[in-house]
């Protein structure tokens, strides 16, 4: 329910709609379902402002099991089926968001087709 997370996901959903012609509610439902399934949460330590703080990290791939990704006429969905969202959160950061990243890997795993992120930067 964090507005920054909601904004990031909504902007991403609208971008996917433009790329695929898909319906925003379809993308929202896939993301909600992936999050509700309970992704594996990892406790990690990160460096912030010169000190080490505790955080959690989890990733979801809402479209990897999408039954429509292989449907004829849905080639645009197939590329996005590899889309991965990674969240890093910490209670020691204002707003608790360290970063949110979305990545679509290409054939060469070192060069993603798409990568976007939002990161907390303290000023």
PAZABA-964147 format. One record per atom (N, C-alpha, C, CB): x, y, z; atom name; chain. Coordinates in nm, 3 decimals, padded with zeros to 5 digits. Glycine has a CB too. Example, Ala and Ser with C-alpha at 12.3 -4.5 7.8 and 13.67 -1.06 7.14 Angstrom:
% PAZABA-964147
{r {01.319, -00.569, 00.780}, N, A}
{r {01.230, -00.450, 00.780}, CA, A}
{r {01.320, -00.330, 00.780}, C, A}
{r {01.131, -00.447, 00.905}, CB, A}
{r {01.285, -00.225, 00.708}, N, A}
{r {01.367, -00.106, 00.714}, CA, A}
{r {01.290, 00.003, 00.787}, C, A}
{r {01.408, -00.060, 00.572}, CB, A}
END
This chain:
% PAZABA-964147
{r {00.081, -00.120, 00.000}, N, A}
{r {00.000, 00.000, 00.000}, CA, A}
{r {00.086, 00.127, 00.000}, C, A}
{r {-00.093, -00.001, 00.121}, CB, A}
{r {00.216, 00.113, -00.011}, N, A}
{r {00.304, 00.229, -00.019}, CA, A}
{r {00.279, 00.301, -00.151}, C, A}
{r {00.455, 00.186, -00.005}, CB, A}
{r {00.251, 00.432, -00.149}, N, A}
{r {00.219, 00.502, -00.274}, CA, A}
{r {00.334, 00.501, -00.375}, C, A}
{r {00.181, 00.644, -00.242}, CB, A}
{r {00.457, 00.495, -00.330}, N, A}
{r {00.569, 00.491, -00.424}, CA, A}
{r {00.569, 00.358, -00.500}, C, A}
{r {00.704, 00.509, -00.349}, CB, A}
{r {00.543, 00.250, -00.429}, N, A}
{r {00.535, 00.118, -00.495}, CA, A}
{r {00.419, 00.118, -00.595}, C, A}
{r {00.518, 00.004, -00.390}, CB, A}
{r {00.304, 00.168, -00.551}, N, A}
{r {00.187, 00.172, -00.639}, CA, A}
{r {00.214, 00.257, -00.763}, C, A}
{r {00.065, 00.227, -00.564}, CB, A}
{r {00.278, 00.371, -00.746}, N, A}
{r {00.310, 00.456, -00.861}, CA, A}
{r {00.404, 00.385, -00.957}, C, A}
{r {00.373, 00.589, -00.813}, CB, A}
{r {00.508, 00.322, -00.904}, N, A}
{r {00.604, 00.251, -00.989}, CA, A}
{r {00.534, 00.142, -01.069}, C, A}
{r {00.718, 00.190, -00.904}, CB, A}
{r {00.453, 00.063, -01.002}, N, A}
{r {00.383, -00.047, -01.070}, CA, A}
{r {00.280, 00.005, -01.171}, C, A}
{r {00.315, -00.137, -00.967}, CB, A}
{r {00.207, 00.109, -01.136}, N, A}
{r {00.107, 00.163, -01.229}, CA, A}
{r {00.173, 00.219, -01.355}, C, A}
{r {00.025, 00.272, -01.161}, CB, A}
{r {00.285, 00.290, -01.338}, N, A}
{r {00.357, 00.343, -01.453}, CA, A}
{r {00.408, 00.228, -01.540}, C, A}
{r {00.474, 00.433, -01.408}, CB, A}
{r {00.456, 00.123, -01.478}, N, A}
{r {00.505, 00.006, -01.550}, CA, A}
{r {00.390, -00.064, -01.624}, C, A}
{r {00.573, -00.092, -01.453}, CB, A}
{r {00.276, -00.074, -01.560}, N, A}
{r {00.158, -00.136, -01.623}, CA, A}
{r {00.115, -00.057, -01.746}, C, A}
{r {00.042, -00.144, -01.522}, CB, A}
{r {00.114, 00.075, -01.736}, N, A}
{r {00.075, 00.158, -01.851}, CA, A}
{r {00.176, 00.142, -01.965}, C, A}
{r {00.064, 00.306, -01.810}, CB, A}
{r {00.303, 00.128, -01.931}, N, A}
{r {00.405, 00.107, -02.033}, CA, A}
{r {00.384, -00.029, -02.102}, C, A}
{r {00.547, 00.114, -01.970}, CB, A}
{r {00.352, -00.133, -02.025}, N, A}
{r {00.325, -00.264, -02.084}, CA, A}
{r {00.201, -00.260, -02.172}, C, A}
{r {00.308, -00.371, -01.974}, CB, A}
{r {00.101, -00.182, -02.131}, N, A}
{r {-00.018, -00.167, -02.214}, CA, A}
{r {00.018, -00.107, -02.349}, C, A}
{r {-00.123, -00.079, -02.143}, CB, A}
{r {00.103, -00.005, -02.348}, N, A}
{r {00.147, 00.057, -02.474}, CA, A}
{r {00.224, -00.042, -02.561}, C, A}
{r {00.233, 00.179, -02.445}, CB, A}
{r {00.309, -00.123, -02.499}, N, A}
{r {00.393, -00.215, -02.575}, CA, A}
{r {00.316, -00.334, -02.631}, C, A}
{r {00.504, -00.265, -02.488}, CB, A}
{r {00.212, -00.378, -02.558}, N, A}
{r {00.145, -00.502, -02.597}, CA, A}
{r {00.001, -00.484, -02.643}, C, A}
{r {00.147, -00.597, -02.483}, CB, A}
{r {-00.059, -00.372, -02.607}, N, A}
{r {-00.201, -00.356, -02.635}, CA, A}
{r {-00.287, -00.430, -02.534}, C, A}
{r {-00.233, -00.403, -02.775}, CB, A}
{r {-00.223, -00.486, -02.430}, N, A}
{r {-00.295, -00.560, -02.327}, CA, A}
{r {-00.373, -00.468, -02.235}, C, A}
{r {-00.199, -00.642, -02.245}, CB, A}
{r {-00.456, -00.528, -02.153}, N, A}
{r {-00.542, -00.453, -02.061}, CA, A}
{r {-00.472, -00.433, -01.927}, C, A}
{r {-00.676, -00.527, -02.042}, CB, A}
{r {-00.477, -00.310, -01.871}, N, A}
{r {-00.412, -00.283, -01.743}, CA, A}
{r {-00.459, -00.374, -01.630}, C, A}
{r {-00.436, -00.140, -01.703}, CB, A}
{r {-00.589, -00.407, -01.625}, N, A}
{r {-00.638, -00.494, -01.519}, CA, A}
{r {-00.577, -00.634, -01.525}, C, A}
{r {-00.789, -00.505, -01.525}, CB, A}
{r {-00.548, -00.679, -01.644}, N, A}
{r {-00.483, -00.809, -01.661}, CA, A}
{r {-00.344, -00.806, -01.597}, C, A}
{r {-00.473, -00.847, -01.812}, CB, A}
{r {-00.266, -00.702, -01.626}, N, A}
{r {-00.131, -00.690, -01.569}, CA, A}
{r {-00.137, -00.676, -01.417}, C, A}
{r {-00.057, -00.571, -01.630}, CB, A}
{r {-00.230, -00.593, -01.368}, N, A}
{r {-00.245, -00.575, -01.223}, CA, A}
{r {-00.274, -00.708, -01.154}, C, A}
{r {-00.357, -00.474, -01.193}, CB, A}
{r {-00.366, -00.784, -01.214}, N, A}
{r {-00.405, -00.913, -01.153}, CA, A}
{r {-00.286, -01.007, -01.146}, C, A}
{r {-00.519, -00.978, -01.234}, CB, A}
{r {-00.205, -01.014, -01.251}, N, A}
{r {-00.088, -01.103, -01.251}, CA, A}
{r {00.012, -01.061, -01.142}, C, A}
{r {-00.019, -01.103, -01.390}, CB, A}
{r {00.033, -00.930, -01.126}, N, A}
{r {00.126, -00.882, -01.023}, CA, A}
{r {00.070, -00.912, -00.884}, C, A}
{r {00.151, -00.729, -01.038}, CB, A}
{r {-00.058, -00.882, -00.861}, N, A}
{r {-00.119, -00.911, -00.731}, CA, A}
{r {-00.111, -01.059, -00.696}, C, A}
{r {-00.266, -00.866, -00.730}, CB, A}
{r {-00.139, -01.143, -00.794}, N, A}
{r {-00.135, -01.287, -00.771}, CA, A}
{r {00.006, -01.332, -00.734}, C, A}
{r {-00.184, -01.363, -00.895}, CB, A}
{r {00.106, -01.282, -00.806}, N, A}
{r {00.246, -01.319, -00.777}, CA, A}
{r {00.286, -01.276, -00.637}, C, A}
{r {00.341, -01.257, -00.881}, CB, A}
{r {00.245, -01.157, -00.596}, N, A}
{r {00.278, -01.110, -00.461}, CA, A}
{r {00.201, -01.189, -00.355}, C, A}
{r {00.246, -00.960, -00.447}, CB, A}
{r {00.075, -01.223, -00.383}, N, A}
{r {-00.006, -01.299, -00.287}, CA, A}
{r {00.044, -01.441, -00.268}, C, A}
{r {-00.151, -01.302, -00.334}, CB, A}
{r {00.112, -01.495, -00.368}, N, A}
{r {00.164, -01.631, -00.357}, CA, A}
{r {00.280, -01.639, -00.258}, C, A}
{r {00.210, -01.680, -00.494}, CB, A}
{r {00.325, -01.526, -00.210}, N, A}
{r {00.429, -01.525, -00.108}, CA, A}
{r {00.568, -01.553, -00.162}, C, A}
{r {00.398, -01.625, -00.003}, CB, A}
{r {00.629, -01.452, -00.223}, N, A}
{r {00.765, -01.473, -00.275}, CA, A}
{r {00.861, -01.502, -00.161}, C, A}
{r {00.812, -01.350, -00.354}, CB, A}
{r {00.971, -01.567, -00.195}, N, A}
{r {01.074, -01.599, -00.095}, CA, A}
{r {01.142, -01.468, -00.054}, C, A}
{r {01.178, -01.702, -00.152}, CB, A}
{r {01.138, -01.440, 00.076}, N, A}
{r {01.196, -01.318, 00.129}, CA, A}
{r {01.333, -01.349, 00.187}, C, A}
{r {01.104, -01.253, 00.237}, CB, A}
{r {01.432, -01.270, 00.145}, N, A}
{r {01.568, -01.286, 00.195}, CA, A}
{r {01.603, -01.168, 00.284}, C, A}
{r {01.670, -01.300, 00.078}, CB, A}
{r {01.664, -01.196, 00.399}, N, A}
{r {01.717, -01.091, 00.484}, CA, A}
{r {01.857, -01.060, 00.434}, C, A}
{r {01.717, -01.133, 00.635}, CB, A}
{r {01.884, -00.931, 00.411}, N, A}
{r {02.015, -00.891, 00.361}, CA, A}
{r {02.066, -00.771, 00.440}, C, A}
{r {02.007, -00.858, 00.210}, CB, A}
{r {02.192, -00.745, 00.427}, N, A}
{r {02.252, -00.624, 00.481}, CA, A}
{r {02.295, -00.538, 00.365}, C, A}
{r {02.372, -00.657, 00.575}, CB, A}
{r {02.269, -00.407, 00.377}, N, A}
{r {02.307, -00.314, 00.271}, CA, A}
{r {02.383, -00.198, 00.334}, C, A}
{r {02.183, -00.264, 00.193}, CB, A}
{r {02.458, -00.130, 00.252}, N, A}
{r {02.531, -00.012, 00.297}, CA, A}
{r {02.447, 00.111, 00.267}, C, A}
{r {02.671, -00.002, 00.228}, CB, A}
{r {02.430, 00.195, 00.369}, N, A}
{r {02.353, 00.318, 00.352}, CA, A}
{r {02.411, 00.426, 00.443}, C, A}
{r {02.202, 00.294, 00.383}, CB, A}
{r {02.446, 00.537, 00.385}, N, A}
{r {02.502, 00.651, 00.459}, CA, A}
{r {02.622, 00.610, 00.545}, C, A}
{r {02.395, 00.714, 00.547}, CB, A}
{r {02.704, 00.524, 00.490}, N, A}
{r {02.826, 00.484, 00.558}, CA, A}
{r {02.809, 00.380, 00.668}, C, A}
{r {02.889, 00.602, 00.616}, CB, A}
{r {02.690, 00.325, 00.680}, N, A}
{r {02.671, 00.219, 00.780}, CA, A}
{r {02.595, 00.103, 00.717}, C, A}
{r {02.594, 00.272, 00.903}, CB, A}
{r {02.603, -00.010, 00.783}, N, A}
{r {02.533, -00.130, 00.737}, CA, A}
{r {02.397, -00.137, 00.805}, C, A}
{r {02.617, -00.258, 00.765}, CB, A}
{r {02.293, -00.155, 00.724}, N, A}
{r {02.158, -00.168, 00.778}, CA, A}
{r {02.093, -00.296, 00.728}, C, A}
{r {02.073, -00.045, 00.740}, CB, A}
{r {01.993, -00.341, 00.802}, N, A}
{r {01.921, -00.462, 00.763}, CA, A}
{r {01.809, -00.426, 00.666}, C, A}
{r {01.862, -00.533, 00.888}, CB, A}
{r {01.788, -00.516, 00.572}, N, A}
{r {01.682, -00.498, 00.472}, CA, A}
{r {01.628, -00.635, 00.434}, C, A}
{r {01.735, -00.422, 00.346}, CB, A}
{r {01.520, -00.634, 00.361}, N, A}
{r {01.468, -00.758, 00.302}, CA, A}
{r {01.461, -00.739, 00.151}, C, A}
{r {01.327, -00.795, 00.360}, CB, A}
{r {01.473, -00.849, 00.081}, N, A}
{r {01.467, -00.848, -00.065}, CA, A}
{r {01.378, -00.963, -00.111}, C, A}
{r {01.609, -00.857, -00.128}, CB, A}
{r {01.296, -00.936, -00.210}, N, A}
{r {01.217, -01.042, -00.271}, CA, A}
{r {01.189, -01.007, -00.415}, C, A}
{r {01.084, -01.064, -00.193}, CB, A}
{r {01.168, -01.109, -00.496}, N, A}
{r {01.142, -01.092, -00.638}, CA, A}
{r {01.020, -01.172, -00.679}, C, A}
{r {01.264, -01.135, -00.721}, CB, A}
{r {00.951, -01.120, -00.780}, N, A}
{r {00.838, -01.193, -00.838}, CA, A}
{r {00.849, -01.187, -00.989}, C, A}
{r {00.702, -01.134, -00.790}, CB, A}
{r {00.802, -01.292, -01.053}, N, A}
{r {00.794, -01.299, -01.200}, CA, A}
{r {00.648, -01.330, -01.234}, C, A}
{r {00.893, -01.410, -01.260}, CB, A}
{r {00.564, -01.226, -01.238}, N, A}
{r {00.420, -01.249, -01.251}, CA, A}
{r {00.374, -01.309, -01.383}, C, A}
{r {00.350, -01.123, -01.232}, CB, A}
{r {00.456, -01.303, -01.486}, N, A}
{r {00.410, -01.347, -01.619}, CA, A}
{r {00.475, -01.476, -01.664}, C, A}
{r {00.437, -01.240, -01.720}, CB, A}
{r {00.566, -01.531, -01.585}, N, A}
{r {00.640, -01.649, -01.629}, CA, A}
{r {00.549, -01.771, -01.646}, C, A}
{r {00.752, -01.681, -01.529}, CB, A}
{r {00.442, -01.778, -01.569}, N, A}
{r {00.348, -01.890, -01.582}, CA, A}
{r {00.217, -01.845, -01.649}, C, A}
{r {00.317, -01.951, -01.443}, CB, A}
{r {00.221, -01.731, -01.711}, N, A}
{r {00.104, -01.675, -01.777}, CA, A}
{r {00.056, -01.768, -01.888}, C, A}
{r {00.135, -01.535, -01.832}, CB, A}
{r {-00.067, -01.817, -01.879}, N, A}
{r {-00.116, -01.908, -01.983}, CA, A}
{r {-00.132, -01.842, -02.120}, C, A}
{r {-00.247, -01.966, -01.940}, CB, A}
{r {-00.139, -01.709, -02.125}, N, A}
{r {-00.157, -01.640, -02.252}, CA, A}
{r {-00.027, -01.614, -02.326}, C, A}
{r {-00.228, -01.509, -02.229}, CB, A}
{r {00.087, -01.635, -02.261}, N, A}
{r {00.215, -01.596, -02.324}, CA, A}
{r {00.245, -01.675, -02.450}, C, A}
{r {00.328, -01.614, -02.225}, CB, A}
{r {00.191, -01.795, -02.464}, N, A}
{r {00.218, -01.876, -02.582}, CA, A}
{r {00.099, -01.884, -02.678}, C, A}
{r {00.258, -02.016, -02.540}, CB, A}
{r {-00.005, -01.805, -02.652}, N, A}
{r {-00.124, -01.804, -02.735}, CA, A}
{r {-00.091, -01.740, -02.870}, C, A}
{r {-00.240, -01.730, -02.665}, CB, A}
{r {-00.137, -01.798, -02.979}, N, A}
{r {-00.114, -01.735, -03.110}, CA, A}
{r {-00.162, -01.589, -03.111}, C, A}
{r {-00.185, -01.814, -03.221}, CB, A}
{r {-00.083, -01.503, -03.171}, N, A}
{r {-00.115, -01.362, -03.177}, CA, A}
{r {-00.073, -01.284, -03.054}, C, A}
{r {-00.261, -01.346, -03.196}, CB, A}
{r {-00.004, -01.350, -02.963}, N, A}
{r {00.039, -01.284, -02.839}, CA, A}
{r {00.191, -01.280, -02.826}, C, A}
{r {-00.020, -01.356, -02.719}, CB, A}
{r {00.260, -01.265, -02.937}, N, A}
{r {00.407, -01.265, -02.936}, CA, A}
{r {00.462, -01.154, -02.848}, C, A}
{r {00.461, -01.250, -03.078}, CB, A}
{r {00.393, -01.041, -02.841}, N, A}
{r {00.439, -00.930, -02.758}, CA, A}
{r {00.439, -00.968, -02.610}, C, A}
{r {00.351, -00.808, -02.780}, CB, A}
{r {00.346, -01.053, -02.568}, N, A}
{r {00.341, -01.097, -02.430}, CA, A}
{r {00.459, -01.188, -02.396}, C, A}
{r {00.209, -01.168, -02.402}, CB, A}
{r {00.501, -01.267, -02.493}, N, A}
{r {00.605, -01.366, -02.468}, CA, A}
{r {00.734, -01.300, -02.419}, C, A}
{r {00.631, -01.447, -02.594}, CB, A}
{r {00.775, -01.188, -02.479}, N, A}
{r {00.897, -01.120, -02.434}, CA, A}
{r {00.882, -01.071, -02.290}, C, A}
{r {00.929, -01.001, -02.526}, CB, A}
{r {00.765, -01.025, -02.254}, N, A}
{r {00.743, -00.976, -02.118}, CA, A}
{r {00.722, -01.087, -02.017}, C, A}
{r {00.625, -00.884, -02.116}, CB, A}
{r {00.705, -01.210, -02.063}, N, A}
{r {00.682, -01.319, -01.969}, CA, A}
{r {00.803, -01.342, -01.879}, C, A}
{r {00.649, -01.447, -02.045}, CB, A}
{r {00.918, -01.291, -01.917}, N, A}
{r {01.039, -01.306, -01.834}, CA, A}
{r {01.059, -01.187, -01.740}, C, A}
{r {01.162, -01.322, -01.924}, CB, A}
{r {00.965, -01.097, -01.736}, N, A}
{r {00.978, -00.976, -01.654}, CA, A}
{r {00.986, -01.013, -01.506}, C, A}
{r {00.859, -00.880, -01.679}, CB, A}
{r {01.081, -00.949, -01.440}, N, A}
{r {01.106, -00.976, -01.298}, CA, A}
{r {01.103, -00.843, -01.222}, C, A}
{r {01.242, -01.050, -01.277}, CB, A}
{r {01.032, -00.842, -01.109}, N, A}
{r {01.029, -00.727, -01.021}, CA, A}
{r {01.106, -00.764, -00.894}, C, A}
{r {00.881, -00.684, -00.987}, CB, A}
{r {01.200, -00.678, -00.855}, N, A}
{r {01.277, -00.701, -00.733}, CA, A}
{r {01.257, -00.582, -00.640}, C, A}
{r {01.428, -00.722, -00.764}, CB, A}
{r {01.220, -00.613, -00.517}, N, A}
{r {01.195, -00.512, -00.415}, CA, A}
{r {01.299, -00.527, -00.304}, C, A}
{r {01.051, -00.524, -00.358}, CB, A}
{r {01.357, -00.415, -00.261}, N, A}
{r {01.447, -00.413, -00.146}, CA, A}
{r {01.389, -00.309, -00.051}, C, A}
{r {01.598, -00.379, -00.187}, CB, A}
{r {01.356, -00.354, 00.070}, N, A}
{r {01.289, -00.269, 00.168}, CA, A}
{r {01.364, -00.272, 00.301}, C, A}
{r {01.144, -00.313, 00.189}, CB, A}
{r {01.360, -00.160, 00.371}, N, A}
{r {01.424, -00.153, 00.503}, CA, A}
{r {01.347, -00.055, 00.590}, C, A}
{r {01.572, -00.111, 00.492}, CB, A}
{r {01.321, -00.094, 00.715}, N, A}
{r {01.253, -00.005, 00.809}, CA, A}
{r {01.343, 00.109, 00.852}, C, A}
{r {01.206, -00.083, 00.931}, CB, A}
{r {01.471, 00.099, 00.820}, N, A}
{r {01.567, 00.203, 00.858}, CA, A}
{r {01.578, 00.313, 00.752}, C, A}
{r {01.704, 00.140, 00.882}, CB, A}
{r {01.501, 00.302, 00.645}, N, A}
{r {01.498, 00.402, 00.537}, CA, A}
{r {01.365, 00.474, 00.543}, C, A}
{r {01.521, 00.335, 00.397}, CB, A}
{r {01.363, 00.608, 00.533}, N, A}
{r {01.234, 00.677, 00.528}, CA, A}
{r {01.148, 00.625, 00.412}, C, A}
{r {01.256, 00.831, 00.514}, CB, A}
{r {01.025, 00.586, 00.442}, N, A}
{r {00.937, 00.529, 00.341}, CA, A}
{r {00.961, 00.381, 00.318}, C, A}
{r {00.954, 00.602, 00.213}, CB, A}
{r {01.066, 00.327, 00.376}, N, A}
{r {01.102, 00.184, 00.376}, CA, A}
{r {01.147, 00.127, 00.242}, C, A}
{r {00.988, 00.105, 00.423}, CB, A}
{r {01.146, 00.208, 00.135}, N, A}
{r {01.185, 00.156, 00.003}, CA, A}
{r {01.331, 00.190, -00.024}, C, A}
{r {01.094, 00.214, -00.108}, CB, A}
{r {01.412, 00.087, -00.039}, N, A}
{r {01.551, 00.106, -00.080}, CA, A}
{r {01.555, 00.112, -00.232}, C, A}
{r {01.644, -00.009, -00.025}, CB, A}
{r {01.491, 00.013, -00.296}, N, A}
{r {01.486, 00.011, -00.442}, CA, A}
{r {01.375, -00.081, -00.492}, C, A}
{r {01.621, -00.032, -00.501}, CB, A}
{r {01.330, -00.050, -00.612}, N, A}
{r {01.239, -00.137, -00.687}, CA, A}
{r {01.297, -00.142, -00.827}, C, A}
{r {01.087, -00.085, -00.685}, CB, A}
{r {01.315, -00.262, -00.878}, N, A}
{r {01.372, -00.279, -01.011}, CA, A}
{r {01.287, -00.376, -01.090}, C, A}
{r {01.518, -00.329, -01.003}, CB, A}
{r {01.267, -00.345, -01.216}, N, A}
{r {01.203, -00.439, -01.308}, CA, A}
{r {01.300, -00.466, -01.422}, C, A}
{r {01.065, -00.384, -01.361}, CB, A}
{r {01.313, -00.592, -01.457}, N, A}
{r {01.408, -00.633, -01.558}, CA, A}
{r {01.345, -00.734, -01.652}, C, A}
{r {01.535, -00.692, -01.494}, CB, A}
{r {01.373, -00.719, -01.781}, N, A}
{r {01.338, -00.821, -01.879}, CA, A}
{r {01.470, -00.864, -01.942}, C, A}
{r {01.233, -00.768, -01.988}, CB, A}
{r {01.506, -00.987, -01.920}, N, A}
{r {01.632, -01.039, -01.975}, CA, A}
{r {01.616, -01.074, -02.121}, C, A}
{r {01.679, -01.161, -01.895}, CB, A}
{r {01.721, -01.050, -02.196}, N, A}
{r {01.724, -01.087, -02.337}, CA, A}
{r {01.795, -01.220, -02.353}, C, A}
{r {01.793, -00.979, -02.421}, CB, A}
{r {01.835, -01.250, -02.475}, N, A}
{r {01.909, -01.373, -02.501}, CA, A}
{r {02.044, -01.370, -02.433}, C, A}
{r {01.926, -01.395, -02.652}, CB, A}
{r {02.108, -01.253, -02.433}, N, A}
{r {02.233, -01.234, -02.363}, CA, A}
{r {02.199, -01.186, -02.222}, C, A}
{r {02.328, -01.132, -02.438}, CB, A}
{r {02.220, -01.271, -02.121}, N, A}
{r {02.179, -01.239, -01.985}, CA, A}
{r {02.249, -01.117, -01.927}, C, A}
{r {02.202, -01.356, -01.896}, CB, A}
{r {02.362, -01.078, -01.985}, N, A}
{r {02.434, -00.961, -01.935}, CA, A}
{r {02.376, -00.831, -01.989}, C, A}
{r {02.581, -00.972, -01.973}, CB, A}
{r {02.297, -00.839, -02.094}, N, A}
{r {02.236, -00.720, -02.154}, CA, A}
{r {02.085, -00.734, -02.152}, C, A}
{r {02.287, -00.699, -02.299}, CB, A}
{r {02.019, -00.674, -02.051}, N, A}
{r {01.873, -00.685, -02.046}, CA, A}
{r {01.806, -00.609, -02.160}, C, A}
{r {01.822, -00.633, -01.912}, CB, A}
{r {01.691, -00.660, -02.202}, N, A}
{r {01.610, -00.588, -02.300}, CA, A}
{r {01.554, -00.461, -02.238}, C, A}
{r {01.496, -00.678, -02.354}, CB, A}
{r {01.522, -00.470, -02.110}, N, A}
{r {01.462, -00.359, -02.038}, CA, A}
{r {01.503, -00.366, -01.892}, C, A}
{r {01.307, -00.361, -02.052}, CB, A}
{r {01.540, -00.253, -01.836}, N, A}
{r {01.568, -00.247, -01.693}, CA, A}
{r {01.533, -00.107, -01.644}, C, A}
{r {01.716, -00.282, -01.662}, CB, A}
{r {01.447, -00.101, -01.546}, N, A}
{r {01.408, 00.026, -01.487}, CA, A}
{r {01.411, 00.010, -01.337}, C, A}
{r {01.267, 00.071, -01.537}, CB, A}
{r {01.449, 00.117, -01.267}, N, A}
{r {01.451, 00.109, -01.121}, CA, A}
{r {01.424, 00.244, -01.058}, C, A}
{r {01.585, 00.054, -01.072}, CB, A}
{r {01.386, 00.236, -00.934}, N, A}
{r {01.371, 00.353, -00.850}, CA, A}
{r {01.451, 00.322, -00.724}, C, A}
{r {01.218, 00.387, -00.819}, CB, A}
{r {01.532, 00.417, -00.681}, N, A}
{r {01.620, 00.397, -00.567}, CA, A}
{r {01.609, 00.511, -00.468}, C, A}
{r {01.765, 00.381, -00.612}, CB, A}
{r {01.620, 00.481, -00.342}, N, A}
{r {01.621, 00.583, -00.239}, CA, A}
{r {01.760, 00.645, -00.235}, C, A}
{r {01.581, 00.525, -00.100}, CB, A}
{r {01.765, 00.778, -00.246}, N, A}
{r {01.892, 00.850, -00.235}, CA, A}
{r {01.871, 00.959, -00.131}, C, A}
{r {01.938, 00.911, -00.373}, CB, A}
{r {01.950, 00.953, -00.026}, N, A}
{r {01.937, 01.052, 00.080}, CA, A}
{r {02.017, 01.175, 00.045}, C, A}
{r {01.983, 00.995, 00.214}, CB, A}
{r {01.956, 01.290, 00.057}, N, A}
{r {02.025, 01.417, 00.028}, CA, A}
{r {02.049, 01.492, 00.154}, C, A}
{r {01.945, 01.504, -00.069}, CB, A}
END
